[in-house]
Amino acid sequence: MLFYALDLLGVTVFAVSGALAAGRKQLDLLGVVVIAVITAIGGGTLRDILLDRHPVFWIEDPTYLLVTLGAALATVFHAKFFKPPRRSLLVADALGLALFSISGAQIAEQAGLTSSIIILMGTITGTAGGVIRDIVLADIPILLRRGRIYATAAIVGIAVYLLLQSVGVVASIAAPAGMLVVAGLRLAAITWGLMLPIFRLSPEKDALD
């Protein structure tokens, strides 16, 4: 029950981030809903396809779509009366990343997969929806923005979750700890501009120079 509640919370937070992103592009109400849905269920859908899980989670349980729709409309209503803080999209995205990364890892874990695949599936679950959202909105995907800690936060948080379990910590404690690591790293990157090292190549001089 707790796992299901966290999954719905992740959908809600990502739907909010999608609706805010659509609002900043000044889309109409249908556009807002479409972007919110893409953001909220995109990562989980890709995960289920890769893991050959049928039916896909939101087809099996339409509650996910209803929650997404409700969160999108509530965001539109709230934003009409209260201007969202400048960084609200990034914060909402960070929370969604934390919730979905660990929930995706748990689904892969239940399938009996290796640690490396669990980390990969969790990262895909947490990041793919935001990537699809950015591509549809003609933005550089947040995953590829120079140096910003995003997928790295998911990878580290999932690794902490698995490591804690390997030393005997129960999943009910390891999962929130992993989520805190993901959210903490991402929010720290937003707040203090933490970045990964950037790979730079100097332009090659013309061979005739």
Backbone hydrogen bonds, N-H to C=O, Kabsch-Sander energy under -0.5 kcal/mol:
donor,donor_aa,acceptor,acceptor_aa,energy
5,A,1,M,-2.3
6,L,2,L,-2.4
7,D,3,F,-2.1
8,L,4,Y,-2.3
9,L,5,A,-2.1
10,G,6,L,-2.4
11,V,7,D,-2.1
12,T,8,L,-2.4
13,V,9,L,-2.5
14,F,10,G,-2.4
15,A,11,V,-2.3
16,V,12,T,-2.1
17,S,13,V,-2.2
18,G,14,F,-2.4
19,A,15,A,-2.6
20,L,16,V,-2.5
21,A,17,S,-2.1
22,A,18,G,-2.3
23,G,19,A,-2.3
24,R,20,L,-1.9
25,K,21,A,-0.8
25,K,22,A,-0.6
26,Q,23,G,-1.3
27,L,22,A,-1.9
32,V,28,D,-2.3
33,V,29,L,-2.2
34,V,30,L,-2.6
35,I,31,G,-2.5
36,A,32,V,-2.4
37,V,33,V,-2.5
38,I,34,V,-2.6
39,T,35,I,-2.4
40,A,36,A,-2.3
41,I,37,V,-2.5
42,G,38,I,-1.7
45,T,41,I,-2.3
46,L,42,G,-2.2
47,R,43,G,-2.2
48,D,44,G,-2.4
49,I,45,T,-2.2
50,L,46,L,-2.4
51,L,47,R,-2.3
52,D,49,I,-0.9
53,R,48,D,-3.0
54,H,52,D,-0.6
59,I,56,V,-1.6
60,E,56,V,-2.3
61,D,57,F,-1.8
64,Y,61,D,-1.8
65,L,62,P,-0.6
66,L,62,P,-2.1
67,V,63,T,-2.8
68,T,64,Y,-2.1
69,L,65,L,-2.8
70,G,66,L,-2.6
71,A,67,V,-2.6
72,A,68,T,-2.4
73,L,69,L,-2.5
74,A,70,G,-2.4
75,T,71,A,-2.0
76,V,72,A,-2.1
77,F,73,L,-2.5
78,H,74,A,-2.6
79,A,75,T,-2.5
80,K,76,V,-1.2
81,F,77,F,-0.6
81,F,78,H,-1.1
82,F,78,H,-2.5
88,S,85,P,-1.9
91,V,87,R,-2.4
92,A,88,S,-2.7
93,D,89,L,-2.3
94,A,90,L,-2.1
95,L,91,V,-2.2
96,G,92,A,-2.3
97,L,93,D,-2.4
98,A,94,A,-2.0
99,L,95,L,-2.3
100,F,96,G,-2.7
101,S,97,L,-2.1
102,I,98,A,-1.5
103,S,99,L,-1.9
104,G,100,F,-2.6
105,A,101,S,-1.8
106,Q,102,I,-2.3
107,I,103,S,-1.8
108,A,104,G,-2.0
109,E,105,A,-2.4
110,Q,106,Q,-2.2
111,A,107,I,-0.9
112,G,109,E,-1.8
113,L,108,A,-1.5
118,I,114,T,-2.4
119,I,115,S,-2.4
120,L,116,S,-1.9
121,M,117,I,-3.1
122,G,118,I,-2.4
123,T,119,I,-2.2
124,I,120,L,-2.5
125,T,121,M,-2.4
126,G,122,G,-2.0
127,T,123,T,-2.0
128,A,124,I,-2.5
131,V,127,T,-1.9
132,I,128,A,-2.7
133,R,129,G,-2.4
134,D,130,G,-2.3
135,I,131,V,-2.3
136,V,132,I,-2.5
137,L,133,R,-1.9
138,A,135,I,-1.4
139,D,134,D,-3.4
144,L,141,P,-2.0
145,R,141,P,-0.6
145,R,142,I,-0.7
148,R,145,R,-1.2
149,I,194,L,-0.9
150,Y,148,R,-0.8
154,A,150,Y,-1.3
155,I,151,A,-2.6
156,V,152,T,-2.6
157,G,153,A,-2.4
158,I,154,A,-2.5
159,A,155,I,-2.3
160,V,156,V,-2.3
161,Y,157,G,-2.2
162,L,158,I,-2.5
163,L,159,A,-2.6
164,L,160,V,-2.8
165,Q,161,Y,-1.6
166,S,162,L,-2.0
167,V,163,L,-1.0
167,V,164,L,-0.6
168,G,165,Q,-1.6
169,V,164,L,-2.5
173,I,170,V,-1.6
174,A,170,V,-2.7
175,A,171,A,-2.7
177,A,173,I,-1.8
178,G,174,A,-2.5
179,M,175,A,-2.4
180,L,176,P,-2.5
181,V,177,A,-1.9
182,V,178,G,-2.3
183,A,179,M,-2.9
184,G,180,L,-2.7
185,L,181,V,-2.6
186,R,182,V,-2.3
187,L,183,A,-2.9
188,A,184,G,-2.2
189,A,185,L,-2.1
190,I,186,R,-2.0
191,T,187,L,-2.8
192,W,188,A,-2.9
193,G,189,A,-1.1
194,L,188,A,-0.6
196,L,147,G,-3.4
200,R,198,I,-0.7
209,D,206,D,-2.1
